[in-house]
Amino acid sequence: MSTELPESYGPPPEGPAPAPSRRTFIATTTAVGGAVMAGGLVAGASPSAAEEASAADAPPGGRVSLTVNGERHTAVIDNRTSLLDLLREQLGLPGTKKGCNAGACGACTVLVDGRRVNSCLTLAVRLDGAEVTTIEGLADGEELHPLQRAFVDQDAFQCGFCTPGQIMSGVGCIEEGHTGSTDEIREWMSGNICRCGCYVKIVRAVEQTARGK
C-alpha cells in the first residue's frame, strides 16, 4: 500500500497566494453585497418607518362645515374633493347630476351663497361657512318652486338628466335679472346644455317664471 499522497493533496506551494480570478472576485463581492443589502432591509423595516411612509403617502385632508339646504354639515374630506362629490357621495344628495365632470354641460349647477356654480369644478374644502342650495332644497315642503312648476306646465323635462342643473341655473338667471328676452335667457343659460331637444320648453319655463315674479 502506497503512502504517497496524490498530487492534489500535496503541500501548499510556498510564496504569496495567487491573486483571485475575475470570476471569483465578482462572485464574492456579489454575495457580500447581497448580504449587506438584505441586512439593511431587515433592519430598516421597522413598523414605525412603514407607518411614516404610509402617512406620507396619504392625501392631504381637511374639515369643512357648510349649510346645505338649510341643514348644517361638517365633514372631513380629501382636499381634492369637489362640491359635487361631497353632495352626492358623502351627503347623500344625488339630485345634482354628474354630466361631463369638466364644467362644460352645467348638469351639476347648484347655488353657493345665492350664486350659481358648477359644483364639479368647485373644491368643497374652500366652502367653509358657505350656504349651498341644491335641487333637493328648492321646494318649500310639498310646494314646488315656481320654476319647478313652470317646468311641469311647459313639459320641459323630456329625458330629465339636465333638468336639476337647468332649474338651478334658471333660478340664478331670474334672480340676476337676465330674462328681458328669449335671446337674453338663452345667452345667460348657455352654460347649461340640453341634448334631447327640450331647450325651447326650458326657455319658456324660465320666461314664464320671470313674468310671474
PyRosetta script that sets phi, psi and omega in degrees:
from pyrosetta import init, pose_from_sequence

init()
pose = pose_from_sequence("MSTELPESYGPPPEGPAPAPSRRTFIATTTAVGGAVMAGGLVAGASPSAAEEASAADAPPGGRVSLTVNGERHTAVIDNRTSLLDLLREQLGLPGTKKGCNAGACGACTVLVDGRRVNSCLTLAVRLDGAEVTTIEGLADGEELHPLQRAFVDQDAFQCGFCTPGQIMSGVGCIEEGHTGSTDEIREWMSGNICRCGCYVKIVRAVEQTARGK")
pose.set_psi(1, 129.0)
pose.set_omega(1, -176.6)
pose.set_phi(2, -83.5)
pose.set_psi(2, 139.5)
pose.set_omega(2, 175.3)
pose.set_phi(3, -101.0)
pose.set_psi(3, 7.1)
pose.set_omega(3, -179.0)
pose.set_phi(4, -78.0)
pose.set_psi(4, 128.0)
pose.set_omega(4, 179.5)
pose.set_phi(5, -72.5)
pose.set_psi(5, 145.0)
pose.set_omega(5, 174.6)
pose.set_phi(6, -62.6)
pose.set_psi(6, 163.0)
pose.set_omega(6, -175.5)
pose.set_phi(7, -59.9)
pose.set_psi(7, -36.4)
pose.set_omega(7, -177.6)
pose.set_phi(8, -70.4)
pose.set_psi(8, -19.9)
pose.set_omega(8, 179.8)
pose.set_phi(9, -100.6)
pose.set_psi(9, 18.2)
pose.set_omega(9, -177.1)
pose.set_phi(10, -72.8)
pose.set_psi(10, 167.6)
pose.set_omega(10, -179.8)
pose.set_phi(11, -62.5)
pose.set_psi(11, 147.9)
pose.set_omega(11, -179.5)
pose.set_phi(12, -62.2)
pose.set_psi(12, 145.6)
pose.set_omega(12, 179.5)
pose.set_phi(13, -67.0)
pose.set_psi(13, 146.6)
pose.set_omega(13, 177.7)
pose.set_phi(14, -76.9)
pose.set_psi(14, 159.1)
pose.set_omega(14, 178.7)
pose.set_phi(15, 98.3)
pose.set_psi(15, 179.6)
pose.set_omega(15, -177.2)
pose.set_phi(16, -65.0)
pose.set_psi(16, 146.4)
pose.set_omega(16, 179.5)
pose.set_phi(17, -67.3)
pose.set_psi(17, 146.5)
pose.set_omega(17, -179.8)
pose.set_phi(18, -66.2)
pose.set_psi(18, 145.3)
pose.set_omega(18, 178.9)
pose.set_phi(19, -63.8)
pose.set_psi(19, 142.2)
pose.set_omega(19, 179.4)
pose.set_phi(20, -64.1)
pose.set_psi(20, 147.0)
pose.set_omega(20, 178.5)
pose.set_phi(21, -72.6)
pose.set_psi(21, 168.6)
pose.set_omega(21, 179.1)
pose.set_phi(22, -62.5)
pose.set_psi(22, -38.4)
pose.set_omega(22, -179.3)
pose.set_phi(23, -65.4)
pose.set_psi(23, -41.6)
pose.set_omega(23, 179.7)
pose.set_phi(24, -65.0)
pose.set_psi(24, -39.6)
pose.set_omega(24, -178.7)
pose.set_phi(25, -63.4)
pose.set_psi(25, -45.4)
pose.set_omega(25, -177.8)
pose.set_phi(26, -65.9)
pose.set_psi(26, -43.1)
pose.set_omega(26, -179.2)
pose.set_phi(27, -61.8)
pose.set_psi(27, -41.9)
pose.set_omega(27, -177.6)
pose.set_phi(28, -68.0)
pose.set_psi(28, -48.1)
pose.set_omega(28, -177.5)
pose.set_phi(29, -66.7)
pose.set_psi(29, -32.5)
pose.set_omega(29, 178.5)
pose.set_phi(30, -66.4)
pose.set_psi(30, -44.1)
pose.set_omega(30, 179.9)
pose.set_phi(31, -63.8)
pose.set_psi(31, -42.6)
pose.set_omega(31, -178.9)
pose.set_phi(32, -67.9)
pose.set_psi(32, -43.4)
pose.set_omega(32, 179.2)
pose.set_phi(33, -61.4)
pose.set_psi(33, -40.9)
pose.set_omega(33, 179.0)
pose.set_phi(34, -63.7)
pose.set_psi(34, -39.8)
pose.set_omega(34, 179.2)
pose.set_phi(35, -64.8)
pose.set_psi(35, -42.3)
pose.set_omega(35, 179.2)
pose.set_phi(36, -64.4)
pose.set_psi(36, -42.1)
pose.set_omega(36, -178.9)
pose.set_phi(37, -64.5)
pose.set_psi(37, -44.2)
pose.set_omega(37, 179.9)
pose.set_phi(38, -61.7)
pose.set_psi(38, -40.7)
pose.set_omega(38, 178.8)
pose.set_phi(39, -63.4)
pose.set_psi(39, -39.2)
pose.set_omega(39, 178.7)
pose.set_phi(40, -64.7)
pose.set_psi(40, -40.4)
pose.set_omega(40, -180.0)
pose.set_phi(41, -65.5)
pose.set_psi(41, -44.1)
pose.set_omega(41, -179.4)
pose.set_phi(42, -63.5)
pose.set_psi(42, -42.3)
pose.set_omega(42, -177.9)
pose.set_phi(43, -69.2)
pose.set_psi(43, -32.1)
pose.set_omega(43, -175.1)
pose.set_phi(44, -87.0)
pose.set_psi(44, -10.4)
pose.set_omega(44, -174.1)
pose.set_phi(45, -88.2)
pose.set_psi(45, 50.6)
pose.set_omega(45, 178.1)
pose.set_phi(46, -77.4)
pose.set_psi(46, 152.4)
pose.set_omega(46, -179.8)
pose.set_phi(47, -56.1)
pose.set_psi(47, -37.5)
pose.set_omega(47, -177.4)
pose.set_phi(48, -65.4)
pose.set_psi(48, -37.6)
pose.set_omega(48, 178.6)
pose.set_phi(49, -65.6)
pose.set_psi(49, -41.0)
pose.set_omega(49, 179.0)
pose.set_phi(50, -63.5)
pose.set_psi(50, -40.0)
pose.set_omega(50, 179.9)
pose.set_phi(51, -66.4)
pose.set_psi(51, -39.2)
pose.set_omega(51, 179.6)
pose.set_phi(52, -64.4)
pose.set_psi(52, -39.6)
pose.set_omega(52, 179.1)
pose.set_phi(53, -64.6)
pose.set_psi(53, -41.3)
pose.set_omega(53, 179.4)
pose.set_phi(54, -63.7)
pose.set_psi(54, -41.1)
pose.set_omega(54, 179.7)
pose.set_phi(55, -65.4)
pose.set_psi(55, -37.1)
pose.set_omega(55, 179.9)
pose.set_phi(56, -66.2)
pose.set_psi(56, -31.7)
pose.set_omega(56, -178.9)
pose.set_phi(57, -80.9)
pose.set_psi(57, -17.1)
pose.set_omega(57, -176.9)
pose.set_phi(58, -66.9)
pose.set_psi(58, 139.9)
pose.set_omega(58, 179.5)
pose.set_phi(59, -68.7)
pose.set_psi(59, 151.3)
pose.set_omega(59, 179.0)
pose.set_phi(60, -67.7)
pose.set_psi(60, 139.2)
pose.set_omega(60, -179.0)
pose.set_phi(61, -129.4)
pose.set_psi(61, 170.9)
pose.set_omega(61, 179.8)
pose.set_phi(62, -160.4)
pose.set_psi(62, 166.7)
pose.set_omega(62, 179.3)
pose.set_phi(63, -103.0)
pose.set_psi(63, 136.9)
pose.set_omega(63, 179.4)
pose.set_phi(64, -133.9)
pose.set_psi(64, 138.2)
pose.set_omega(64, 176.1)
pose.set_phi(65, -121.0)
pose.set_psi(65, 128.2)
pose.set_omega(65, 179.1)
pose.set_phi(66, -150.8)
pose.set_psi(66, 160.1)
pose.set_omega(66, -179.8)
pose.set_phi(67, -102.5)
pose.set_psi(67, 122.6)
pose.set_omega(67, -179.5)
pose.set_phi(68, -118.5)
pose.set_psi(68, 119.4)
pose.set_omega(68, -179.4)
pose.set_phi(69, 52.5)
pose.set_psi(69, 39.2)
pose.set_omega(69, 176.3)
pose.set_phi(70, 85.0)
pose.set_psi(70, -1.2)
pose.set_omega(70, -178.5)
pose.set_phi(71, -114.5)
pose.set_psi(71, 131.3)
pose.set_omega(71, -178.1)
pose.set_phi(72, -78.5)
pose.set_psi(72, 134.7)
pose.set_omega(72, 178.2)
pose.set_phi(73, -131.1)
pose.set_psi(73, 141.5)
pose.set_omega(73, 171.7)
pose.set_phi(74, -126.3)
pose.set_psi(74, 131.3)
pose.set_omega(74, -176.6)
pose.set_phi(75, -143.1)
pose.set_psi(75, 148.0)
pose.set_omega(75, 172.0)
pose.set_phi(76, -98.1)
pose.set_psi(76, 123.1)
pose.set_omega(76, -172.4)
pose.set_phi(77, -134.6)
pose.set_psi(77, 157.2)
pose.set_omega(77, 166.8)
pose.set_phi(78, -63.7)
pose.set_psi(78, 134.7)
pose.set_omega(78, -177.1)
pose.set_phi(79, -59.8)
pose.set_psi(79, -17.3)
pose.set_omega(79, -178.7)
pose.set_phi(80, -90.0)
pose.set_psi(80, 1.3)
pose.set_omega(80, -177.1)
pose.set_phi(81, -68.2)
pose.set_psi(81, 130.0)
pose.set_omega(81, 176.4)
pose.set_phi(82, -80.0)
pose.set_psi(82, 159.0)
pose.set_omega(82, 175.8)
pose.set_phi(83, -60.1)
pose.set_psi(83, -37.6)
pose.set_omega(83, 179.5)
pose.set_phi(84, -58.6)
pose.set_psi(84, -47.5)
pose.set_omega(84, -179.4)
pose.set_phi(85, -69.3)
pose.set_psi(85, -35.1)
pose.set_omega(85, 176.8)
pose.set_phi(86, -61.7)
pose.set_psi(86, -44.8)
pose.set_omega(86, -178.3)
pose.set_phi(87, -64.7)
pose.set_psi(87, -47.0)
pose.set_omega(87, -173.5)
pose.set_phi(88, -79.5)
pose.set_psi(88, -45.9)
pose.set_omega(88, -170.7)
pose.set_phi(89, -87.8)
pose.set_psi(89, -35.5)
pose.set_omega(89, -174.4)
pose.set_phi(90, -104.3)
pose.set_psi(90, -34.0)
pose.set_omega(90, -178.3)
pose.set_phi(91, -98.4)
pose.set_psi(91, -3.6)
pose.set_omega(91, 175.3)
pose.set_phi(92, 66.9)
pose.set_psi(92, 39.0)
pose.set_omega(92, 178.9)
pose.set_phi(93, -118.0)
pose.set_psi(93, 85.3)
pose.set_omega(93, -173.7)
pose.set_phi(94, -84.6)
pose.set_psi(94, 3.4)
pose.set_omega(94, -178.8)
pose.set_phi(95, -62.6)
pose.set_psi(95, -36.4)
pose.set_omega(95, 176.2)
pose.set_phi(96, -73.2)
pose.set_psi(96, 124.6)
pose.set_omega(96, -171.6)
pose.set_phi(97, -93.7)
pose.set_psi(97, 146.2)
pose.set_omega(97, 173.1)
pose.set_phi(98, -97.4)
pose.set_psi(98, 108.7)
pose.set_omega(98, -179.6)
pose.set_phi(99, -98.9)
pose.set_psi(99, -96.8)
pose.set_omega(99, -178.3)
pose.set_phi(100, -80.6)
pose.set_psi(100, -21.7)
pose.set_omega(100, -177.2)
pose.set_phi(101, 60.0)
pose.set_psi(101, 26.5)
pose.set_omega(101, -180.0)
pose.set_phi(102, -139.1)
pose.set_psi(102, 12.6)
pose.set_omega(102, 176.4)
pose.set_phi(103, 77.3)
pose.set_psi(103, 15.7)
pose.set_omega(103, -174.3)
pose.set_phi(104, -104.0)
pose.set_psi(104, -16.7)
pose.set_omega(104, -173.3)
pose.set_phi(105, -112.0)
pose.set_psi(105, -23.0)
pose.set_omega(105, 176.9)
pose.set_phi(106, 82.5)
pose.set_psi(106, 1.7)
pose.set_omega(106, -178.5)
pose.set_phi(107, -63.2)
pose.set_psi(107, -21.3)
pose.set_omega(107, -176.0)
pose.set_phi(108, -98.9)
pose.set_psi(108, 15.0)
pose.set_omega(108, -175.2)
pose.set_phi(109, -63.6)
pose.set_psi(109, 130.5)
pose.set_omega(109, 172.3)
pose.set_phi(110, -135.5)
pose.set_psi(110, 172.5)
pose.set_omega(110, 176.9)
pose.set_phi(111, -103.4)
pose.set_psi(111, 130.5)
pose.set_omega(111, 174.4)
pose.set_phi(112, -120.0)
pose.set_psi(112, 115.9)
pose.set_omega(112, -174.9)
pose.set_phi(113, 51.6)
pose.set_psi(113, 39.5)
pose.set_omega(113, 175.5)
pose.set_phi(114, 85.1)
pose.set_psi(114, -4.1)
pose.set_omega(114, -178.8)
pose.set_phi(115, -110.7)
pose.set_psi(115, 140.8)
pose.set_omega(115, -178.1)
pose.set_phi(116, -78.0)
pose.set_psi(116, 136.6)
pose.set_omega(116, 179.0)
pose.set_phi(117, -139.0)
pose.set_psi(117, 156.0)
pose.set_omega(117, 170.0)
pose.set_phi(118, -83.2)
pose.set_psi(118, 109.3)
pose.set_omega(118, -173.9)
pose.set_phi(119, -67.8)
pose.set_psi(119, -20.6)
pose.set_omega(119, 179.3)
pose.set_phi(120, -72.4)
pose.set_psi(120, -19.9)
pose.set_omega(120, -179.4)
pose.set_phi(121, -103.8)
pose.set_psi(121, 3.6)
pose.set_omega(121, -175.0)
pose.set_phi(122, -106.3)
pose.set_psi(122, 121.3)
pose.set_omega(122, 178.6)
pose.set_phi(123, -74.3)
pose.set_psi(123, 124.3)
pose.set_omega(123, -176.0)
pose.set_phi(124, -63.2)
pose.set_psi(124, -34.0)
pose.set_omega(124, -174.9)
pose.set_phi(125, -65.0)
pose.set_psi(125, -18.2)
pose.set_omega(125, -179.8)
pose.set_phi(126, -86.9)
pose.set_psi(126, -0.2)
pose.set_omega(126, -173.4)
pose.set_phi(127, -105.0)
pose.set_psi(127, 23.4)
pose.set_omega(127, -179.1)
pose.set_phi(128, -57.6)
pose.set_psi(128, 124.3)
pose.set_omega(128, 179.1)
pose.set_phi(129, 87.3)
pose.set_psi(129, -2.0)
pose.set_omega(129, -176.6)
pose.set_phi(130, -80.1)
pose.set_psi(130, 161.9)
pose.set_omega(130, 174.2)
pose.set_phi(131, -111.2)
pose.set_psi(131, 124.0)
pose.set_omega(131, -176.0)
pose.set_phi(132, -115.9)
pose.set_psi(132, 135.7)
pose.set_omega(132, 175.5)
pose.set_phi(133, -120.9)
pose.set_psi(133, 126.2)
pose.set_omega(133, 176.5)
pose.set_phi(134, -112.1)
pose.set_psi(134, 177.3)
pose.set_omega(134, -179.0)
pose.set_phi(135, -59.5)
pose.set_psi(135, -28.7)
pose.set_omega(135, -179.4)
pose.set_phi(136, -68.5)
pose.set_psi(136, -22.7)
pose.set_omega(136, -175.7)
pose.set_phi(137, -103.2)
pose.set_psi(137, 10.8)
pose.set_omega(137, -174.0)
pose.set_phi(138, -83.6)
pose.set_psi(138, -39.3)
pose.set_omega(138, -179.2)
pose.set_phi(139, -73.2)
pose.set_psi(139, 156.5)
pose.set_omega(139, 176.3)
pose.set_phi(140, -102.6)
pose.set_psi(140, 90.3)
pose.set_omega(140, -175.0)
pose.set_phi(141, 65.7)
pose.set_psi(141, -122.8)
pose.set_omega(141, 179.9)
pose.set_phi(142, -86.6)
pose.set_psi(142, -7.8)
pose.set_omega(142, -177.4)
pose.set_phi(143, -91.2)
pose.set_psi(143, 120.8)
pose.set_omega(143, -178.5)
pose.set_phi(144, -67.8)
pose.set_psi(144, 151.1)
pose.set_omega(144, 171.0)
pose.set_phi(145, -63.3)
pose.set_psi(145, 147.1)
pose.set_omega(145, -179.7)
pose.set_phi(146, -51.7)
pose.set_psi(146, -35.0)
pose.set_omega(146, 179.8)
pose.set_phi(147, -73.6)
pose.set_psi(147, -34.2)
pose.set_omega(147, 174.1)
pose.set_phi(148, -62.9)
pose.set_psi(148, -42.3)
pose.set_omega(148, 178.2)
pose.set_phi(149, -63.3)
pose.set_psi(149, -40.5)
pose.set_omega(149, 179.7)
pose.set_phi(150, -65.2)
pose.set_psi(150, -35.5)
pose.set_omega(150, 176.1)
pose.set_phi(151, -62.1)
pose.set_psi(151, -37.5)
pose.set_omega(151, 177.1)
pose.set_phi(152, -67.6)
pose.set_psi(152, -45.9)
pose.set_omega(152, -177.9)
pose.set_phi(153, -61.0)
pose.set_psi(153, -39.4)
pose.set_omega(153, -175.7)
pose.set_phi(154, -91.3)
pose.set_psi(154, 2.0)
pose.set_omega(154, -177.4)
pose.set_phi(155, 53.9)
pose.set_psi(155, 51.2)
pose.set_omega(155, -172.3)
pose.set_phi(156, -98.1)
pose.set_psi(156, 17.1)
pose.set_omega(156, -177.8)
pose.set_phi(157, -86.8)
pose.set_psi(157, -57.2)
pose.set_omega(157, -173.7)
pose.set_phi(158, 48.0)
pose.set_psi(158, -119.0)
pose.set_omega(158, -175.0)
pose.set_phi(159, -67.2)
pose.set_psi(159, -30.6)
pose.set_omega(159, 171.4)
pose.set_phi(160, 86.9)
pose.set_psi(160, -10.1)
pose.set_omega(160, -174.4)
pose.set_phi(161, -66.5)
pose.set_psi(161, -38.1)
pose.set_omega(161, -178.4)
pose.set_phi(162, -85.7)
pose.set_psi(162, -7.4)
pose.set_omega(162, -170.1)
pose.set_phi(163, -55.7)
pose.set_psi(163, -48.4)
pose.set_omega(163, -179.4)
pose.set_phi(164, -57.7)
pose.set_psi(164, -43.7)
pose.set_omega(164, 179.6)
pose.set_phi(165, -67.4)
pose.set_psi(165, -38.6)
pose.set_omega(165, 178.4)
pose.set_phi(166, -63.1)
pose.set_psi(166, -43.1)
pose.set_omega(166, -178.3)
pose.set_phi(167, -66.8)
pose.set_psi(167, -44.6)
pose.set_omega(167, -179.9)
pose.set_phi(168, -64.4)
pose.set_psi(168, -38.9)
pose.set_omega(168, 178.1)
pose.set_phi(169, -69.7)
pose.set_psi(169, -36.4)
pose.set_omega(169, 177.8)
pose.set_phi(170, -63.9)
pose.set_psi(170, -39.1)
pose.set_omega(170, 176.4)
pose.set_phi(171, -60.5)
pose.set_psi(171, -44.3)
pose.set_omega(171, 177.9)
pose.set_phi(172, -64.0)
pose.set_psi(172, -42.2)
pose.set_omega(172, -179.1)
pose.set_phi(173, -60.5)
pose.set_psi(173, -43.1)
pose.set_omega(173, 179.9)
pose.set_phi(174, -66.6)
pose.set_psi(174, -44.5)
pose.set_omega(174, -179.6)
pose.set_phi(175, -64.6)
pose.set_psi(175, -30.9)
pose.set_omega(175, 179.3)
pose.set_phi(176, -78.9)
pose.set_psi(176, -12.5)
pose.set_omega(176, 178.4)
pose.set_phi(177, 80.0)
pose.set_psi(177, 25.0)
pose.set_omega(177, 180.0)
pose.set_phi(178, -98.0)
pose.set_psi(178, 53.3)
pose.set_omega(178, -176.0)
pose.set_phi(179, -131.1)
pose.set_psi(179, 29.1)
pose.set_omega(179, -177.1)
pose.set_phi(180, -69.1)
pose.set_psi(180, -23.1)
pose.set_omega(180, 179.7)
pose.set_phi(181, -156.4)
pose.set_psi(181, 168.5)
pose.set_omega(181, 177.0)
pose.set_phi(182, -60.8)
pose.set_psi(182, -41.5)
pose.set_omega(182, 179.5)
pose.set_phi(183, -63.8)
pose.set_psi(183, -38.8)
pose.set_omega(183, 179.7)
pose.set_phi(184, -66.5)
pose.set_psi(184, -40.0)
pose.set_omega(184, 177.8)
pose.set_phi(185, -62.1)
pose.set_psi(185, -45.2)
pose.set_omega(185, 179.5)
pose.set_phi(186, -60.6)
pose.set_psi(186, -41.5)
pose.set_omega(186, -179.1)
pose.set_phi(187, -63.2)
pose.set_psi(187, -45.1)
pose.set_omega(187, -175.4)
pose.set_phi(188, -84.7)
pose.set_psi(188, -7.2)
pose.set_omega(188, 172.7)
pose.set_phi(189, -106.6)
pose.set_psi(189, 11.8)
pose.set_omega(189, -172.8)
pose.set_phi(190, -69.1)
pose.set_psi(190, -16.9)
pose.set_omega(190, 177.6)
pose.set_phi(191, -78.1)
pose.set_psi(191, -5.5)
pose.set_omega(191, 179.0)
pose.set_phi(192, -111.4)
pose.set_psi(192, 117.9)
pose.set_omega(192, -173.6)
pose.set_phi(193, -100.3)
pose.set_psi(193, 130.9)
pose.set_omega(193, 171.9)
pose.set_phi(194, -106.5)
pose.set_psi(194, 123.8)
pose.set_omega(194, -176.7)
pose.set_phi(195, -101.0)
pose.set_psi(195, -7.4)
pose.set_omega(195, -174.3)
pose.set_phi(196, -104.3)
pose.set_psi(196, 3.6)
pose.set_omega(196, 174.7)
pose.set_phi(197, 90.5)
pose.set_psi(197, 16.7)
pose.set_omega(197, -177.2)
pose.set_phi(198, -96.1)
pose.set_psi(198, 9.2)
pose.set_omega(198, -170.1)
pose.set_phi(199, -62.1)
pose.set_psi(199, -36.6)
pose.set_omega(199, 179.6)
pose.set_phi(200, -58.4)
pose.set_psi(200, -43.7)
pose.set_omega(200, -179.1)
pose.set_phi(201, -70.8)
pose.set_psi(201, -32.7)
pose.set_omega(201, 177.2)
pose.set_phi(202, -64.4)
pose.set_psi(202, -44.0)
pose.set_omega(202, 178.7)
pose.set_phi(203, -62.7)
pose.set_psi(203, -41.0)
pose.set_omega(203, 177.4)
pose.set_phi(204, -60.2)
pose.set_psi(204, -40.7)
pose.set_omega(204, -179.2)
pose.set_phi(205, -64.2)
pose.set_psi(205, -42.1)
pose.set_omega(205, 178.1)
pose.set_phi(206, -64.6)
pose.set_psi(206, -41.2)
pose.set_omega(206, -179.6)
pose.set_phi(207, -64.0)
pose.set_psi(207, -44.1)
pose.set_omega(207, -180.0)
pose.set_phi(208, -60.0)
pose.set_psi(208, -44.1)
pose.set_omega(208, -178.5)
pose.set_phi(209, -67.9)
pose.set_psi(209, -40.0)
pose.set_omega(209, 179.9)
pose.set_phi(210, -64.0)
pose.set_psi(210, -38.3)
pose.set_omega(210, 179.1)
pose.set_phi(211, -67.2)
pose.set_psi(211, -35.3)
pose.set_omega(211, -177.4)
pose.set_phi(212, -83.0)
pose.set_psi(212, -3.4)
pose.set_omega(212, -177.0)
pose.set_phi(213, -73.6)
pose.dump_pdb("model.pdb")
